[in-house]
Amino acid sequence: MSIEQETSTFLEALTKSPQLRVLSIMAERPEEELTKTQIAQMAGIGRTTLYRVWSDLQKMRVLSPSKQVGAVTLYKLNQESPIVQSVMGIKKRLESVTSAVRKIEEIRELEKLARETFGREMPIGPSVLVKLHEAGALAKRNSVDLEELKLSNEEKDSVSSLLQAGLLDKSDDRYCLTALGNVTARGAMQIWRLKERETIDQTLSSIKVALGMISEDIRKIKAKAGK
């Protein structure tokens, strides 16, 4: 099962029961005041179902009456409820996780495209940028002599084009990366350097662990909701 599928499964777990469906919907609009009819409609459940589980919601203290309009009572999310706080925390963590997953997948797509275009070996130009990055030549005050980098002849030949492209800055025969060159170097490291790829894999593993912890939190909340 992919991470996206795991995340989807956890989100489904949050809204599997009518009680948690109501809680999840209300957590998306914590400041809104709604009637029971509106709550049922937004949660996608019937009024009969809502009335059947209303006592459970009261026991969980997830909703509280906020206003009386004639004979109609409006309710809003009780943000003081431990269960509500847990669910909102889970939803926030899930949003962070899914955002991280999307970013990592974007990096991997770029990696795949770059490898298909340039091959598995780092091209000459990016290799010069990476060497400057690793030498700490990120600003003029940290400029280095190219001899310190032990460049190959092909890499030396590429320096002029890198200067023209605005990726390098030169002063007194010393070189450093421009802001654009720094970004390009980091991108090249993510695509071609094993260390960077391992970092991505480690991040994915950490995300899986986080999802496992969130799953356990959901299980505990479901247990409380069922009491």
PAZAPA-4460 file (N, C-alpha, C; in steps of 0.05 Angstrom, whole numbers, plus 32768, in hexadecimal, padded with zeros to 4 digits):
% residues 227
    n_x    n_y    n_z   ca_x   ca_y   ca_z    c_x    c_y    c_z   seq   type   mol
   8011   7FE8   8000   8000   8000   8000   8012   8019   8000     1      M     A
   800C   802C   7FEE   801C   8044   7FEC   8016   8057   8004     2      S     A
   8027   806B   8008   8022   807E   801E   8009   808D   8019     3      I     A
   8004   8095   8000   7FEB   80A3   7FFA   7FD3   8092   8001     4      E     A
   7FD4   8078   7FFB   7FBE   8066   8002   7FBB   8063   8020     5      Q     A
   7FD2   8062   802E   7FD1   8060   804B   7FC4   8079   8057     6      E     A
   7FCC   8090   804D   7FC1   80A9   8057   7FA3   80AA   8052     7      T     A
   7F9A   80A1   803A   7F7E   80A1   8034   7F6F   808E   8047     8      S     A
   7F7B   8078   804D   7F6F   8065   805F   7F6B   8071   807B     9      T     A
   7F7F   8080   8084   7F7D   808D   809E   7F67   80A2   809F    10      F     A
   7F65   80B1   8088   7F51   80C5   8087   7F35   80B8   8087    11      L     A
   7F33   80A1   8079   7F19   8093   8079   7F12   8089   8095    12      E     A
   7F27   8081   80A4   7F23   8077   80BF   7F17   808D   80D1    13      A     A
   7F20   80A6   80CB   7F16   80BC   80DB   7EF8   80C0   80D8    14      L     A
   7EED   80B8   80C1   7ED1   80BE   80BB   7EC0   80A4   80B7    15      T     A
   7ECA   808E   80C1   7EBC   8074   80BC   7EA1   8073   80CB    16      K     A
   7EA1   807A   80E4   7E89   8079   80F4   7E7A   8093   80F1    17      S     A
   7E5F   8093   80F5   7E50   80AD   80F4   7E5B   80C1   8107    18      P     A
   7E62   80B8   8120   7E6C   80CB   8134   7E85   80D9   812A    19      Q     A
   7E98   80C9   8120   7EB1   80D6   8117   7EAE   80E5   80FD    20      L     A
   7E9A   80DD   80ED   7E94   80EC   80D5   7E8B   8108   80DD    21      R     A
   7E79   810A   80F0   7E70   8124   80FA   7E88   8134   8105    22      V     A
   7E98   8126   8116   7EAF   8134   8122   7EC2   813E   810D    23      L     A
   7EC8   812E   80F8   7EDB   8136   80E4   7ED0   814E   80D4    24      S     A
   7EB7   814D   80CD   7EAB   8164   80BE   7EAB   817D   80CF    25      I     A
   7EA4   817B   80E8   7EA4   8193   80FA   7EC1   819D   80FE    26      M     A
   7ED4   818B   80FE   7EF0   8193   8103   7EFA   81A4   80EB    27      A     A
   7EEE   81A1   80D4   7EF6   81B1   80BD   7EEA   81CD   80BE    28      E     A
   7ED7   81D2   80D0   7ECA   81EC   80D2   7EC5   81F1   80F0    29      R     A
   7EDB   81F4   8100   7ED8   81F5   811D   7EC9   820D   8128    30      P     A
   7EC6   8222   8118   7EB9   823B   8122   7E9C   823D   8118    31      E     A
   7E93   822B   8107   7E78   822D   80FC   7E63   8223   8110    32      E     A
   7E4C   8230   810F   7E36   8228   8120   7E21   821C   810D    33      E     A
   7E19   8203   8113   7E08   81F4   8101   7DF1   81E7   8110    34      L     A
   7DDB   81E3   8102   7DC4   81D4   810D   7DCA   81B6   810A    35      T     A
   7DBA   81A6   8117   7DBD   8189   8114   7DB8   8181   80F7    36      K     A
   7DA5   818D   80EA   7DA0   8187   80CE   7DB8   818D   80BD    37      T     A
   7DC4   81A4   80C1   7DDC   81AC   80B1   7DF3   8199   80B7    38      Q     A
   7DF6   8191   80D0   7E0C   817E   80D7   7E08   8164   80C9    39      I     A
   7DF0   815A   80C9   7DEA   8140   80BC   7DEF   8142   809E    40      A     A
   7DE7   8158   8092   7DEB   815B   8075   7E09   815C   806E    41      Q     A
   7E18   816C   807D   7E35   816F   8077   7E44   8155   807D    42      M     A
   7E3B   8145   8090   7E48   812C   8097   7E3F   8116   8084    43      A     A
   7E2B   811B   8074   7E21   8107   8061   7E13   80F0   806F    44      G     A
   7E05   80F6   8085   7DF5   80E2   8093   7DD9   80EC   8096    45      I     A
   7DC6   80DA   809B   7DAB   80E1   809E   7DA5   80ED   80BA    46      G     A
   7D90   80FC   80BC   7D88   8108   80D6   7D84   80F2   80EB    47      R     A
   7D77   80DC   80E1   7D72   80C5   80F4   7D8C   80BA   80FF    48      T     A
   7DA0   80B8   80EE   7DBA   80AE   80F7   7DC7   80C1   810A    49      T     A
   7DC5   80DB   8104   7DD1   80EF   8116   7DC4   80EE   8131    50      L     A
   7DA9   80EC   8132   7D9B   80EB   814C   7DA3   80D2   815B    51      Y     A
   7DA8   80BC   814C   7DAF   80A3   8159   7DCA   80A5   8167    52      R     A
   7DDD   80B4   815B   7DF8   80B5   8166   7DFC   80CF   8176    53      V     A
   7DE7   80DF   8179   7DEA   80F9   8187   7DF3   80F6   81A4    54      W     A
   7DE9   80E1   81B1   7DF1   80DD   81CD   7E0E   80D7   81CF    55      S     A
   7E19   80C8   81BA   7E35   80C2   81BA   7E46   80DC   81B7    56      D     A
   7E3C   80ED   81A6   7E4A   8107   81A1   7E4A   8118   81BB    57      L     A
   7E34   8116   81CA   7E32   8125   81E3   7E46   8119   81F7    58      Q     A
   7E47   80FF   81F8   7E5A   80F2   820B   7E77   80F9   8204    59      K     A
   7E7D   80FB   81EA   7E98   8102   81E1   7E9E   8120   81E6    60      M     A
   7E88   8130   81EB   7E8B   814D   81EF   7E98   815B   81D7    61      R     A
   7E91   8152   81BF   7E9E   815D   81A7   7E8F   8175   819C    62      V     A
   7E75   8177   81A3   7E65   818D   819A   7E58   819B   81B2    63      L     A
   7E54   81B4   81AF   7E47   81C3   81C5   7E33   81D7   81B9    64      S     A
   7E1C   81DC   81C6   7E09   81EF   81BC   7E15   820B   81BE    65      P     A
   7E12   821A   81A8   7E1E   8235   81A7   7E0A   824C   81A6    66      S     A
   7DF2   8245   819B   7DDE   825B   8197   7DC3   824F   8194    67      K     A
   7DAF   825D   819D   7D93   8255   819A   7D85   8269   8188    68      Q     A
   7D7B   825F   8171   7D6C   8270   815F   7D4F   8266   815E    69      V     A
   7D3E   8273   816E   7D23   8269   8170   7D23   824D   817E    70      G     A
   7D17   823A   8170   7D17   821F   817A   7D2E   820E   8171    71      A     A
   7D40   821A   8161   7D56   820B   8156   7D70   8211   8165    72      V     A
   7D7F   81FC   816B   7D98   81FF   8179   7DAF   81FC   8165    73      T     A
   7DC2   820E   8166   7DDA   820C   8156   7DF1   8200   8166    74      L     A
   7E01   81F0   8159   7E17   81E3   8167   7E32   81E9   8159    75      Y     A
   7E47   81E9   8168   7E62   81EC   815D   7E75   81D8   816A    76      K     A
   7E8C   81D6   815E   7EA0   81C3   8169   7EAA   81CC   8184    77      L     A
   7EAC   81BA   8196   7EB7   81C0   81B1   7ED5   81BB   81B0    78      N     A
   7EE4   81D0   81AC   7F01   81CD   81A9   7F0F   81C8   81C3    79      Q     A
   7F00   81C7   81D9   7F0C   81C0   81F3   7F0C   81A2   81F7    80      E     A
   7EFD   8194   81E6   7EFB   8177   81E9   7F15   8169   81E2    81      S     A
   7F1F   8157   81F3   7F38   8149   81ED   7F36   8139   81D3    82      P     A
   7F1F   812E   81CD   7F1C   811E   81B5   7F1D   8131   819D    83      I     A
   7F10   8148   819F   7F12   815C   8189   7F2E   8165   8184    84      V     A
   7F3D   816A   819A   7F58   8173   8197   7F6A   815D   818A    85      Q     A
   7F64   8144   8192   7F73   812E   8186   7F6E   812C   8168    86      S     A
   7F54   812D   8161   7F4D   812B   8144   7F58   8142   8134    87      V     A
   7F57   815A   813E   7F61   8171   812F   7F7F   816F   812D    88      M     A
   7F8C   8164   8142   7FA9   8160   8140   7FB0   814C   812B    89      G     A
   7FA1   8136   812A   7FA6   8121   8116   7FA2   812C   80FA    90      I     A
   7F8D   813B   80F6   7F87   8146   80DB   7F9E   8159   80D3    91      K     A
   7FA8   8168   80E6   7FBE   817A   80E0   7FD7   816B   80D9    92      K     A
   7FDD   8156   80E8   7FF5   8145   80E2   7FF2   8138   80C7    93      R     A
   7FDA   812E   80C1   7FD5   8121   80A7   7FD9   8134   8090    94      L     A
   7FD1   814D   8094   7FD5   8161   807F   7FF2   8166   807B    95      E     A
   8002   8167   8090   801F   816A   808E   802C   8152   8080    96      S     A
   8022   813A   8087   802D   8122   807B   8028   8121   805E    97      V     A
   800F   8126   8056   8008   8124   803A   8016   813A   802A    98      T     A
   801A   8151   8036   8029   8166   8028   8046   815D   8024    99      S     A
   8052   8151   8038   806E   8147   8035   806F   8131   8020   100      A     A
   805B   8120   8020   805B   810A   800C   805A   8116   7FF0   101      V     A
   8049   812A   7FEC   8046   8136   7FD1   8061   8143   7FC9   102      R     A
   806E   8150   7FDB   8088   815D   7FD4   809D   8148   7FCD   103      K     A
   809E   8132   7FDC   80B1   811D   7FD6   80AB   8110   7FBB   104      I     A
   8092   810B   7FB6   808B   80FF   7F9C   8092   8112   7F85   105      E     A
   808F   812C   7F89   8097   813F   7F75   80B5   813D   7F70   106      E     A
   80C5   813B   7F85   80E2   8138   7F82   80E8   811F   7F73   107      I     A
   80DB   810A   7F79   80E0   80F0   7F6B   80D8   80F2   7F4E   108      R     A
   80C3   8100   7F47   80BC   8103   7F2B   80D1   8113   7F1D   109      E     A
   80DC   8128   7F2A   80F1   8138   7F1E   810A   8127   7F1A   110      L     A
   8110   8116   7F2E   8127   8104   7F2D   8124   80F1   7F15   111      E     A
   810C   80E6   7F12   8107   80D3   7EFC   810B   80E1   7EE1   112      K     A
   80FF   80F9   7EDF   8101   8108   7EC6   811E   810F   7EBF   113      L     A
   812D   8118   7ED4   8149   811F   7ED0   815A   8107   7EC8   114      A     A
   8155   80F1   7ED4   8164   80D9   7ECE   815E   80CF   7EB1   115      R     A
   8145   80D2   7EAA   813D   80CA   7E8E   814A   80DC   7E7A   116      E     A
   814D   80F6   7E81   8158   810A   7E6F   8177   810A   7E6E   117      T     A
   8183   8108   7E86   81A0   810B   7E88   81AF   80F1   7E8F   118      F     A
   81A0   80DC   7E96   81AD   80C3   7E9E   81B1   80C2   7EBC   119      G     A
   81BD   80AC   7EC5   81C1   80A8   7EE2   81D9   80B7   7EED   120      R     A
   81EC   80BF   7EDC   8203   80CE   7EE5   81FE   80EB   7EE4   121      E     A
   8208   80F9   7EF8   8204   8116   7EFA   8212   8124   7EE3   122      M     A
   8204   8136   7ED4   8210   8144   7EBE   8227   8156   7EC8   123      P     A
   8238   815F   7EB5   824F   816F   7EBC   8248   8189   7ECB   124      I     A
   8236   8198   7EBF   822F   81B2   7ECB   8225   81AF   7EE8   125      G     A
   8211   819F   7EED   8207   819C   7F08   821D   8191   7F1B   126      P     A
   8230   8181   7F11   8244   8176   7F23   8256   818D   7F2D   127      S     A
   825B   81A1   7F1C   826B   81B8   7F25   825C   81C7   7F3B   128      V     A
   8242   81CB   7F37   8232   81D9   7F4B   8232   81CA   7F65   129      L     A
   822F   81B0   7F64   822F   81A0   7F7C   8249   81A2   7F8B   130      V     A
   825F   81A1   7F7C   827A   81A3   7F89   827D   81BE   7F97   131      K     A
   8274   81D3   7F8B   8275   81ED   7F97   8263   81EE   7FB0   132      L     A
   824C   81E2   7FAE   823A   81E1   7FC5   8247   81D2   7FDC   133      H     A
   8253   81BB   7FD6   8260   81AB   7FEB   8278   81B9   7FF7   134      E     A
   8284   81CC   7FE7   829B   81DB   7FF1   8293   81F3   8001   135      A     A
   8278   81F7   8003   826E   820D   8013   826F   8228   8005   136      G     A
   8273   8228   7FEA   8275   8241   7FDB   8259   824B   7FD4   137      A     A
   824A   8254   7FE8   822F   825C   7FE5   822B   827A   7FE4   138      L     A
   8241   8289   7FE8   8240   82A6   7FE6   825C   82B0   7FE0   139      A     A
   825E   82CA   7FD8   8278   82D5   7FCF   828D   82D2   7FE5   140      K     A
   8286   82D6   7FFE   829A   82D4   8013   82A4   82B8   8017   141      R     A
   8297   82A4   800B   82A0   8289   800D   82A9   827E   7FF2   142      N     A
   82B0   8290   7FE0   82B9   8288   7FC5   82D2   8277   7FC7   143      S     A
   82D5   8265   7FB3   82EC   8252   7FB3   82FA   8253   7F98   144      V     A
   8313   824B   7F98   8322   8248   7F7F   831A   822D   7F73   145      D     A
   8316   822D   7F59   830D   8214   7F4C   8321   81FD   7F50   146      L     A
   833A   8204   7F54   834E   81F0   7F57   8349   81DF   7F71   147      E     A
   833C   81EC   7F84   8335   81DE   7F9D   8321   81C8   7F98   148      E     A
   8311   81CA   7F83   82FB   81B7   7F7E   8304   819F   7F6E   149      L     A
   831D   81A0   7F63   8327   8189   7F54   8314   8181   7F3D   150      K     A
   830D   8195   7F2D   82FA   8191   7F17   8308   8182   7F00   151      L     A
   82F8   8172   7EF2   8302   8165   7ED9   8304   817B   7EC4   152      S     A
   8311   8174   7EAD   8313   8187   7E97   82F7   818E   7E8C   153      N     A
   82E6   817B   7E8B   82CA   8180   7E81   82BB   8193   7E94   154      E     A
   82C0   818F   7EAE   82B3   81A0   7EC1   82BD   81BD   7EBF   155      E     A
   82D8   81BF   7EBC   82E3   81DA   7EB8   82D8   81E8   7EA0   156      K     A
   82D4   81D9   7E8A   82CA   81E4   7E72   82AD   81EE   7E75   157      D     A
   829F   81E3   7E88   8282   81EB   7E8C   827F   8204   7E9D   158      S     A
   8294   820D   7EAA   8292   8223   7EBC   8288   823D   7EAE   159      V     A
   8292   8242   7E97   828A   825B   7E89   826C   825B   7E83   160      S     A
   8261   8244   7E7B   8245   8243   7E75   8234   8246   7E8F   161      S     A
   823F   823C   7EA5   8231   823F   7EBE   8231   825C   7EC7   162      L     A
   8247   826A   7EC2   8248   8287   7EC8   8233   8296   7EB7   163      L     A
   8232   828F   7E9D   821F   829D   7E8B   8202   8297   7E93   164      Q     A
   81FE   827F   7E9E   81E2   8278   7EA6   81DA   8284   7EC1   165      A     A
   81ED   8292   7ECE   81E7   829F   7EE7   81E6   828C   7EFE   166      G     A
   81F4   8275   7EFB   81F5   8261   7F11   820E   8265   7F22   167      L     A
   8222   8272   7F17   823B   8277   7F26   8241   8294   7F26   168      L     A
   8250   829C   7F3B   825A   82B8   7F3D   8278   82B6   7F3F   169      D     A
   8286   82C8   7F32   82A4   82C8   7F31   82AF   82E2   7F3B   170      K     A
   82C3   82E1   7F4C   82D0   82F9   7F56   82ED   82F2   7F5D   171      S     A
   82FF   8300   7F4F   831C   82FB   7F53   8323   82DD   7F50   172      D     A
   8319   82D1   7F3A   831F   82B5   7F34   8315   82A2   7F4A   173      D     A
   8303   82AB   7F5A   82F6   8299   7F6D   82D8   8298   7F67   174      R     A
   82CC   8281   7F6D   82B1   827C   7F64   829F   8274   7F7C   175      Y     A
   8285   827B   7F78   8271   8273   7F8B   8257   826F   7F7D   176      C     A
   8244   8262   7F89   822A   825E   7F7E   8219   8277   7F81   177      L     A
   8209   827D   7F6D   81F5   8292   7F70   81DD   8284   7F7E   178      T     A
   81C8   8294   7F84   81B0   8289   7F91   81A4   8273   7F7F   179      A     A
   81A3   8279   7F65   8198   8266   7F52   81AA   824D   7F50   180      L     A
   81C5   8251   7F51   81D7   823B   7F51   81D4   8229   7F69   181      G     A
   81CF   8235   7F80   81CC   8226   7F99   81B3   8214   7F97   182      N     A
   819D   821F   7F8D   8185   8210   7F89   8189   81F9   7F76   183      V     A
   8197   81FF   7F60   819D   81EA   7F4B   81AE   81D4   7F57   184      T     A
   81C2   81DC   7F66   81D4   81C8   7F73   81C5   81B6   7F85   185      A     A
   81B3   81C1   7F95   81A4   81B1   7FA8   8191   819E   7F99   186      R     A
   8186   81A8   7F83   8175   8197   7F72   8185   8180   7F67   187      G     A
   819D   8185   7F5D   81AE   8170   7F52   81B5   815C   7F67   188      A     A
   81BA   8165   7F80   81C1   8153   7F95   81A9   8141   7F9C   189      M     A
   8191   814C   7F9B   8179   813C   7FA0   8175   8126   7F8A   190      Q     A
   817C   812D   7F72   8177   811B   7F5B   818D   8106   7F59   191      I     A
   81A6   810D   7F5C   81BC   80FB   7F55   81CC   80F0   7F6D   192      W     A
   81CB   80FE   7F83   81DB   80F5   7F99   81CC   80E0   7FAA   193      R     A
   81D9   80CA   7FB0   81CD   80B4   7FBF   81C4   80BE   7FDB   194      L     A
   81D5   80CF   7FE7   81CF   80D8   8002   81B5   80E7   8003   195      K     A
   81B0   80F8   7FEF   8196   8106   7FEE   817F   80F3   7FEA   196      E     A
   8183   80DF   7FD9   816D   80CC   7FD4   8167   80BC   7FEE   197      R     A
   817C   80B5   7FFD   8178   80A7   8016   8169   80B8   8029   198      E     A
   816E   80D3   8029   815F   80E5   803A   8141   80E4   8034   199      T     A
   813B   80E3   801A   811F   80E2   8012   8113   80C8   801C   200      I     A
   8121   80B2   8019   8117   8098   8022   8113   8097   8040   201      D     A
   8125   80A4   804E   8123   80A5   806B   810A   80B6   8073   202      Q     A
   8106   80CB   8064   80EE   80DC   806A   80D5   80CC   8065   203      T     A
   80D4   80BD   8050   80BD   80AC   804A   80B8   8098   8060   204      L     A
   80CE   808C   806A   80CB   8079   8080   80C0   8087   8099   205      S     A
   80CA   809F   809E   80C0   80AE   80B6   80A3   80B4   80B3   206      S     A
   809A   80BA   809A   807E   80C0   8095   806D   80A8   809B   207      I     A
   8077   8090   8092   8068   8077   8098   8065   8073   80B5   208      K     A
   807A   8078   80C5   8079   8075   80E2   8064   8089   80ED   209      V     A
   8065   80A2   80E3   8052   80B6   80ED   8035   80AD   80E7   210      A     A
   8031   80A2   80CF   8016   8099   80C8   800D   8082   80DA   211      L     A
   8020   8071   80E2   801A   805B   80F4   8011   8066   810F   212      G     A
   801F   807B   8119   8018   8087   8132   7FFD   8094   8130   213      M     A
   7FF8   80A1   811A   7FDD   80AE   8116   7FC7   8099   8116   214      I     A
   7FCD   8083   8109   7FBA   806D   8108   7FB3   8063   8124   215      S     A
   7FC7   8061   8135   7FC2   8059   8151   7FB2   806E   815F   216      E     A
   7FB7   8088   815A   7FA7   809D   8166   7F8A   809B   815E   217      D     A
   7F86   8095   8144   7F6B   8092   813A   7F5D   807B   8148   218      I     A
   7F6B   8065   814B   7F60   804D   8158   7F57   8054   8175   219      R     A
   7F67   8063   8183   7F60   806B   819E   7F48   807D   819F   220      K     A
   7F46   8090   818B   7F2F   80A2   818A   7F16   8092   8184   221      I     A
   7F18   807F   8171   7F01   806F   816B   7EF8   805F   8183   222      K     A
   7F0B   8056   8193   7F04   8047   81AB   7EF5   8058   81BF   223      A     A
   7EFF   8071   81C2   7EF1   8084   81D4   7ED5   808B   81CA   224      K     A
   7ED3   808E   81AF   7EB9   8095   81A4   7EA5   807E   81A7   225      A     A
   7EAF   8066   81A9   7E9D   804F   81AC   7E94   804A   81C8   226      G     A
   7EA0   8057   81DB   7E99   8053   81F7   7E7E   8060   81FE   227      K     A
***
